[in-house]
Amino acid sequence: MKNILLTNDDGYDAKGIRELHKALKERFKDANIWVIAPHLQKSACSHSITLHHPLRLKKHEKDIYSLHDGTPSDCVYVGLSKLFDGKIDLVISGVNHGANLGEDISYSGTCAGAMEAVLRGVPALASSLYYENDSIEKYSYNLACKITCDIAARILEFPPKLGEREFLNLNIPACSKADFKGLKVAKTGKRNYDTKLDIRIDPRGGEYIWLGEPDVVATLENDDCDITLITKNFATLSPVKVDMCAHASIDELGLWARGINE
């Protein structure tokens, strides 16, 4: 019997994780499928864990838990270390409300949940829904849940040959089945982070800053990258590694650093 753990960064009662939980239970009727997710919205929290205040795990249903003040990384940490004693076959983080493309991965709490899993030796998949305007209301999470379930089944039956501490990052467009172009394995692109920043005034006359969401734009036109493909109604699947060392720069940096000790 397979054991699957779900988390996200939108909160345990977000539509994406609820819909995916339901779809997985229908697809894998003999599997145990649990949810441990943040009690509240934790988007863009990256790979943060909570060290300086207590966390409280609350059970809402037989297989649904929330972690008060917890991040997605906390949720996976707690699930694998305590609640399920390392008996999880696959961790899925999502379906996220919004895409995680290119450098979004470094900000993403969704991807961080998958990252925490592979740090602990458990295969992981991050799943996110890309939408424009009202397309998410029009098409909902049906296509995203189906593709996520298909990939989960493939992982469990035929595990991909990934490197150590690598996970899969999936992005699905919110579109009709007729407009969907299929799944492509893609490299991550480079984003043009034209982030919106507003200076506003509160009712007491104090100034505050409101950060807006960046547009989904690739810095260079590249038909092979996830950012470009998602806007053409392809789903994209990218391998992501935890190791952030710039290995190709090690030798050059060594030559540069010689003068420091001379």
Summary of the structure (lengths in Angstrom):
residues: 262
radius of gyration: 19.5
end to end distance: 61.5
largest distance: 66.4
contacts: 869
relative contact order: 0.14
helix: 31%
strand: 28%
